[in-house]
Amino acid sequence: MAEKAEIEVIIGPDGEVRLETRGLRGQACVDETKDLLPALGGRIRSREKTREYYQQETKTGRTTSRRR
């Protein structure tokens, strides 16, 4: 069974938004969250890479389809 991927959105009392991921490795964590923070009205001030970032990338179940 594949590991469950989670994105936790934390909004502080000062309005600061923080995203924390679990179950996403490598560049997948950046790819999966790149549109989320701007959609929440924020901008990226800093990014902390966790141990998972440096592990082998996991494939997400996310797919896109194109119509022709």
N, C-alpha and C positions, 0 to 999 in steps of 0.2 A: 504494500500500500504506500502511495506517495505521501510525503510529509505535507501537512496542511500549511498553506501560506496565509499569513495574517498581516494586515496593515492596521496599526492602531493610530487613531487621530487623537491627539491630546491638545486641548485648548486651555491655556492658562488664564488666570484671573485678569491678566493684563492684555489678553487677546492674542498672545503669541501662540502660534500653531506649531506643533511638533508631530512628526510622523515617525513611528517606529515599526520596523518590519521584523517578522519572524518567519522562518521557513523559506526565505528567498536567499539564494546564494549568488555570488558574483555580481555581474552587471544587472542581473534580473531585478534586484531591489531598486536600483536607480530607474530602470526602464518602467517598472510597474508604478512608480510614484511620481514620475516626472510631470504629469499633467494634473495631479491631484492637488498639490499645494497652490498653484496659481488659480485653480478652479475654486479653491476656498478663499481666494482673495489675498493670498500671501505671496511672499517672494522668498527665495532661498537665501538665507544669510550665512549659513554654514552647513556642513555635512560631516557627520562622524561615521566612519566606516567601522562596522563591527567585525568580529572574527568570521562571521558567516560570509561577508563580502569576499574574503580571500580564499574561500573554499570553492570547489568545483561548482559551476553554475547549474542550477536546477531548471528544468523545463516546467513552465506553468501550463495549466489546462486552458489558457486563454487562446482563443483563435479568432481570426477575423476572416470575413469572406468578402469577396468582391463580386459585384454583378457586372455582367458584360452586356 
